[in-house]
């Protein structure tokens, strides 16, 4: 291998200057440095306790396993919804808050036979009507409607499940 690299370790920084375009070795060196974690391999090692590559910061977060990811079920993905339903208020014209819009999405899903949705499914249905409601914001958006009894929030298997109540359906009727 005729590649030449200059590796400098000073303070908490590790800088790698290469003189060729082959960067697989650089990636290997970086992965080895980060695999040391917070303690050096031996006391005489020139590798610092928290090696850094320029532009990167170490995180102090402990790994707590894998966080469950909520997925969109196929029946929700295949659901055809319209922003101007016949029995409810219009999505864009008559509903002013995002909470009301999420409530309408829950009502349309219930009419299609889907009793409860998770936050990812609500976000997916919102994208179908060209709205941007992020899954991480759904719970905060619906707090007021939950307190008013228009929507029920449950946690099942680590996921937030949302169901619309009869009060919520009456609220959305024209």
Phi, psi and omega in degrees: 000125184257016178282147178237132180232147175241116181250121181242130177239115179219123183062220181273010184251143173239122177240138181237117176253126179245152182254001177231178183267359180281114183245016176290323178294320179299316179297321178295318180296316180298316180295325177293317180297318181286340179287344179290335177070226186260003177227138181290159179294313173216165187291335182270359182289138178285354181283132182282169183293327177231083182291143179232148169256142183309133179091356180241147178240145176284150175260146179262009182283137175276146177284132182240036180083194182264133176279133180294141181252126178280135182248160177270122181292151181300325180292331176282320179299323182275355183293128178262118179236158179236152180277354177233078180287157183286322188262348183242171176296153181290140185301310186269325188273320188255341180259120186264330184257156177294329178298317178294324180292319176295322177299319177296320178298321177294321179293319179294323177293320179296320177297332179273002177097007178257107188289321184223151180233151170265175186295325178294324179290323176297316179297322179293317178295324177296321177295331180293334176255023176062039175244156179244095173241117183277146182300323182291343182261352188299316182298315179297324179295322187267005183302313182296318179292328178293317179294329179277355178083019180272339180217145177252134178245126177232153172250117178235127179055033178085003181243147176279123178250136184242134176228140177272144179263173177296325177298320178294322178293318177299323180297326184272345183296150180289000000 
